Amino acid sequence: MKRLIYLFYFCVLLTAVSWRLASASSDLPELQSVRLHEASGGTDLVFSFNRMVRPATRFSGQENCLTLDFADASIAEQLAEKAFAGRDLKLGWLASLPPRENLVRARLYIQPHCLAAVRYSGENVIVRLTEKTQVKSDENSDDRKLLNPHEDKNSPAVVSLQEAPFRPAVEELASQAGIELRLSGNLPESFSLELEASSPVEALQAIADVCNLRFYREGKVWFMAGV
């Protein structure tokens, strides 16, 4: 009889714990869908949550791999262990990591001809993959901006550039930052940089540093000048 009583209380306790865990999980922001949109010159990989989550990002240049860790988040059951690929993405996968509770990880292996930027729009996290050759060919185009007008212009960018054309790249970042940038002096034709920046302006400062250029502001106008 005692064994039956103990078994009953154990079942009640197990049910309560399970209910608390399920309840806690339901309070977390949930990754509900992942969509891949391919267009001429680039690809948008859109992670849609029911509430905004800003991931911790890191980039491995050796593997050309971008990792996004969404802490204190959950993932829809149908997305767990999901893999996907596309024209500009060699391989991507999603997982909920068991060693650390409530951590959703996205790992993206990017084609070497692309640069990547992490943007935010509403409750979506957007990884924008853009062909480097397209940036160069669209130098005089009004449609070359990578930043949607409704996105946060101060959101971070994670980029990998190898022998990228200098002027189109910095003008693109200036457009993303919403600043007026004037170039002068002895400027490089191309540059290489692997970067995790908190904003497009910080990315411009990093480019100026690696290219030994002056980057400064006078009033509302920013300048990048060769020494």
Secondary structure, 3 states (H helix, E strand, C coil): CHHHHHHHHHHHHHHHHHHHHHHHHHCCCEEEEEEEEEECCEEEEEEEECCCCCCEEEEECCCCEEEEEEECCEECHHHCCCEECCCCEEEEEEEECCCCCCEEEEEEEECCCEEEEEEEECCEEEEEEEEHHHHHHCCCCCCCCCCCCCCCCCCCEEEEEEEEEHHHHHHHHHHHHCCEEEEECCCCCEEEEEEEECCHHHHHHHHHHHCCEEEEEECCEEEEEEC
